C-alpha cells in the first residue's frame, strides 16, 4: 500500500489532501509545527500526525519515514517565513532523499516568477530548488483560491466598502479541488521527466467586480463596490491576465457554489 506524507497537513489545502487520501484508503501521515489534537476540525481520524519544522529540520526525517510520496503544502507568509521558505524546501527534499521517498509534489502559484513581491518570489525560488533536486518532483501551480477573494472583500466590508482592482479578472479554484490535483499527481506514474510543472485553474473566469457583487449577495454584506488601481508588478500581473489559464480548467466548484457551501463561515 502506498504511504503519503503531507507537509503542512493542517492548512486549508493540506488538510484536504489528508482527508481525500484517507477516503481513498491510502495510508497517510502529516506534519506541521503544531499537530492538531484529536477531535478538532483539522484532525482526521486515521492519519498519523507528527510535530516537525522544515525551518530547523527538527522531526522532518521521522515524519517522512516510510513514505513513498510527499505532498508539500507548506506556506510562508510572515517576513521571517518568506525569507527561509526556499531553504525549508531544501531541507524537506534532503530528508526525502535520505528516507527513500520516490516523489515530492509541491503546491505553488500560477506564474509566481512573474511577480516581484516577496511572497511570490519565495514560491518561485522554492520551485527552482525543486527543479534541481535528485528526487522526482511535480510542481502544481494553481490559480488563486476562492477564499482569497472572499478575504479581500471581507476586509473592505469593515468600513462598508468592497474593493476591486481595476481591470482584474480571476479564475479562482476551490482549495478542495486544488488538493485533488495534488493528490492526482502524487498517485500518478512518472511521465519520463524527473521534474515537471503542471498549472491548473478554476472552472470559470470572472471580472473581480462581478465576484464582489456575488460575494455581497451571498454574505448579505452592504457597502459600495469601489474600483481601485493596483500599481507595481502585481497590478501588471493581473491586468495582463497572468493569473489565468483558460485552457487548463480543473474542477467544477465555481466561486458562487463555493460561497453557498461556506456561507456560514464567511
PyMOL commands that set and color helices and strands:
alter all, ss='L'
color gray80, all
select helices_A, chain A and resi 14-23+60-64+79-83+85-98+112-114+118-131+146-157+175-187+208-219+232-239+246-248+255-265
alter helices_A, ss='H'
color red, helices_A
select strands_A, chain A and resi 3-7+27-32+48-51+69-72+103-109+136-142+161-165+169-170+195-200+206-207+224-228
alter strands_A, ss='S'
color yellow, strands_A
deselect
rebuild
show_as cartoon
